[in-house]
Amino acid sequence: MKETHCTVHGMVQGVWFRAWTADMARELNLAGWVRNRSDGTVEALAQGDEAALKRFIERLYMGPPLARVTSVDVLWREPETVIPRFEVRT
């Protein structure tokens, strides 16, 4: 199992980005979380199979229909703790 921490930049708040990300992560059988940050970005942490995580990151670059993603910062690391499911955090 691998873990990736992503920060998504652009017009990504107020466009259903968190719900879309959670649905997509669950489709890919990933665990973790997604949340809005006060600086206007969206932050996501995902755990699971490396191939599924790579698809997750590819999709983050696209975003949901109303989003306009300009960049995604990606950090790969080994998980410190195992997260049981994917959730939207506030």
Residue frames relative to the residue before (quaternion, step in Angstrom):
aa qw qx qy qz dx dy dz
M 1.0000 0.0000 0.0000 0.0000 0.00 0.00 0.00
K 0.1618 -0.7670 0.6181 0.0591 3.53 -1.13 0.85
E 0.2188 -0.7497 0.6069 0.1471 3.53 -1.36 0.17
T 0.0575 -0.7750 0.6278 0.0428 3.53 -1.13 0.71
H 0.1804 -0.7483 0.6320 0.0895 3.52 -1.12 0.83
C 0.0385 -0.8302 0.5547 -0.0399 3.58 -0.61 1.16
T 0.1229 -0.7371 0.6582 0.0911 3.53 -1.19 0.69
V 0.1767 -0.8062 0.5625 0.0482 3.54 -0.64 1.21
H 0.1759 -0.7985 0.5738 0.0466 3.57 -0.79 1.13
G 0.5590 0.5889 -0.4676 0.3495 3.54 -1.25 0.54
M 0.6668 -0.4038 0.3658 0.5084 3.55 -1.14 -0.65
V 0.2122 0.8255 -0.4780 0.2120 3.53 0.26 1.33
Q 0.6550 0.4408 -0.3368 0.5130 3.60 1.23 0.14
G 0.7886 0.2803 -0.2310 0.4962 3.55 -1.06 0.80
V 0.6636 0.4741 -0.2967 0.4968 3.59 1.27 0.33
W 0.5908 -0.6126 0.3372 0.4025 3.60 1.21 0.58
F 0.2762 0.8028 -0.4935 0.1888 3.60 1.21 0.43
R 0.6728 0.5027 -0.3172 0.4404 3.62 0.86 -0.87
A 0.6720 0.4835 -0.3059 0.4701 3.61 0.85 -0.90
W 0.6373 0.5246 -0.3188 0.4659 3.58 0.99 -0.85
T 0.6538 0.5152 -0.3049 0.4627 3.59 0.96 -0.90
A 0.6577 0.5050 -0.3139 0.4625 3.59 0.92 -0.86
D 0.6461 0.5124 -0.3207 0.4660 3.60 0.93 -0.84
M 0.6676 0.5061 -0.2921 0.4614 3.55 0.93 -0.94
A 0.6534 0.5128 -0.3131 0.4604 3.59 0.94 -0.88
R 0.6547 0.5025 -0.3163 0.4677 3.59 0.95 -0.83
E 0.6014 0.5562 -0.3406 0.4615 3.60 1.08 -0.74
L 0.7317 0.4165 -0.2104 0.4969 3.56 1.04 -0.84
N 0.4316 -0.7209 0.4322 0.3275 3.60 1.35 0.10
L 0.3993 0.6956 -0.4907 0.3405 3.55 0.95 0.93
A 0.2741 -0.7169 0.6141 0.1838 3.54 -1.26 0.50
G 0.4105 0.7099 -0.5171 0.2451 3.56 -1.25 0.36
W 0.3861 -0.7029 0.5386 0.2584 3.54 -1.12 -0.69
V 0.1520 -0.7429 0.6429 0.1079 3.51 -1.40 0.29
R 0.0754 0.8004 -0.5911 0.0661 3.59 -1.06 0.76
N 0.4936 -0.6077 0.5304 0.3251 3.53 -1.33 0.42
R 0.2326 -0.7456 0.6046 0.1565 3.54 -1.16 0.64
S 0.6263 -0.5851 0.3697 0.3589 3.56 -1.13 0.60
D 0.6495 0.5227 -0.3236 0.4474 3.62 1.19 -0.38
G 0.6281 -0.5716 0.3226 0.4181 3.62 1.29 0.16
T 0.5840 0.5570 -0.3801 0.4519 3.58 1.27 0.00
V 0.3331 -0.6766 0.6030 0.2600 3.53 -1.39 0.06
E 0.1885 -0.7831 0.5887 0.0687 3.55 -0.93 0.99
A 0.0031 0.7999 -0.5995 0.0278 3.58 -0.93 0.89
L 0.1050 -0.7414 0.6594 0.0665 3.51 -1.17 0.74
A 0.0114 0.8115 -0.5823 0.0470 3.58 -0.77 1.02
Q 0.1331 -0.7741 0.6168 0.0499 3.54 -1.14 0.80
G 0.4373 0.6884 -0.5134 0.2669 3.53 -1.11 0.70
D 0.7871 -0.2725 0.2556 0.4908 3.50 -1.29 -0.51
E 0.5618 -0.6451 0.4005 0.3283 3.59 -0.91 0.91
A 0.6446 0.5171 -0.3316 0.4552 3.61 0.95 -0.79
A 0.6552 0.4964 -0.3094 0.4781 3.61 0.99 -0.81
L 0.6352 0.5246 -0.3290 0.4617 3.59 1.02 -0.75
K 0.6322 0.5219 -0.3340 0.4651 3.59 1.01 -0.71
R 0.6375 0.4991 -0.3241 0.4893 3.62 1.04 -0.74
F 0.6010 0.5672 -0.3383 0.4502 3.59 1.06 -0.83
I 0.6844 0.4805 -0.2810 0.4709 3.58 0.86 -1.00
E 0.6258 0.5382 -0.3396 0.4510 3.60 0.94 -0.83
R 0.6878 0.4790 -0.2799 0.4681 3.56 0.94 -0.89
L 0.5819 0.5727 -0.3821 0.4328 3.61 1.08 -0.62
Y 0.6230 0.5464 -0.3404 0.4444 3.59 1.04 -0.72
M 0.6757 0.4710 -0.2881 0.4885 3.61 1.13 -0.60
G 0.1456 -0.8182 0.5351 0.1515 3.57 0.85 -1.00
P 0.6448 -0.4927 0.3952 0.4305 3.56 -1.30 0.03
P 0.7534 -0.4497 0.2404 0.4153 3.61 -1.23 0.38
L 0.7383 0.4257 -0.2513 0.4588 3.64 0.90 -0.80
A 0.5798 0.6028 -0.3696 0.4049 3.61 1.24 -0.29
R 0.1431 -0.7380 0.6501 0.1105 3.52 -1.34 0.41
V 0.1178 -0.8192 0.5607 0.0263 3.57 -0.02 1.33
T 0.2039 -0.7866 0.5732 0.1050 3.57 -0.87 1.00
S 0.7905 -0.1269 0.0809 0.5937 3.60 1.11 -0.60
V 0.1805 -0.7499 0.6258 0.1158 3.52 -1.33 0.39
D 0.2283 -0.7412 0.6176 0.1309 3.57 -0.80 1.05
V 0.0766 -0.8169 0.5716 -0.0094 3.59 -0.73 1.08
L 0.0360 -0.7718 0.6348 -0.0059 3.52 -0.96 0.98
W 0.1933 -0.7693 0.6009 0.0987 3.58 -0.75 1.08
R 0.1482 0.7838 -0.5951 0.0975 3.56 -1.06 0.76
E 0.5452 -0.5649 0.4892 0.3799 3.53 -1.33 0.15
P 0.5030 -0.6638 0.4499 0.3226 3.63 -0.91 0.81
E 0.3631 -0.7102 0.5608 0.2220 3.56 -1.05 0.81
T 0.7708 0.0416 -0.0122 0.6357 3.57 1.11 -0.76
V 0.4382 -0.6756 0.5248 0.2758 3.56 -1.20 0.55
I 0.2388 -0.7593 0.5939 0.1171 3.56 -0.86 1.03
P 0.4412 -0.7615 0.4116 0.2366 3.63 -0.72 1.02
R 0.8105 0.0288 0.0252 0.5846 3.64 1.07 -0.63
F 0.4878 -0.6304 0.4995 0.3393 3.57 -1.29 0.04
E 0.0138 0.8188 -0.5716 0.0517 3.58 -0.86 0.96
V 0.4175 -0.6475 0.5733 0.2786 3.51 -1.34 0.40
R 0.1592 -0.7831 0.5965 0.0751 3.56 -0.79 1.04
T 0.3315 -0.7400 0.5519 0.1949 3.53 -1.21 0.60
